[in-house]
């Protein structure tokens, strides 16, 4: 947030981790019903998360 001035939710971070092939907890963000919809990360926030991953040496 300090660099990009954007807040991102843990859901978006988990989505990007899955996209990169990183480990995410087993029960992380499981839907409570069959037809539950999850918001998808916007490209701007995805780029900010990727920058943070690179900064911290995750990716």
N, C-alpha and C positions, 0 to 999 in steps of 0.2 A: 504494500500500500504506500510505503514511503516514496518509492520510485515512480510508480504509475498513478498514484492517487485513485486507485480503484479498490473497491471491496469485492472479494470473491467468496462464495460460500464453499463449505467443505464438500458439498455435492459436486460442484464444478471441478474442484481439485481432484476428487476421486475419478471423475469422468476422464480427465486428462491423464491421470496415472494409468487407468486401464488402457487408454489409447496408446500410451508409450510402452505398455507391457510391464509396468511396475506392479508390485504387490499391493493389494487393497484388502482390508479385512473381509473375512467371509460373509458376515452379515451386514456389511456396510450398505446402507441405503436400499434395503430390500423394500419393495412396494408392499403396502398393507392389504391391497386388494388386487384382484387379477387384472383389472383394466386401469390401473393407476398410471397417470402420465407424469413423467419427470421433465422439468424444464431442461433444455439443452444449453450448453455453454456458448456464449456469443464468440465470434472470432476475435474480437478485441480482448475479451477476458482470457481466452485461450492463449493468445500471444503473451499477455502479462504473466500468466501462470508458467508458461514455458520459459520466459525470461527469469522468473524466480527459481525454477528448477535448475537452470544453467548457473545462476549466481551461487546457489548453494551446493552445486556439484552433484545433483541428483541425476541429471541427464548428461 
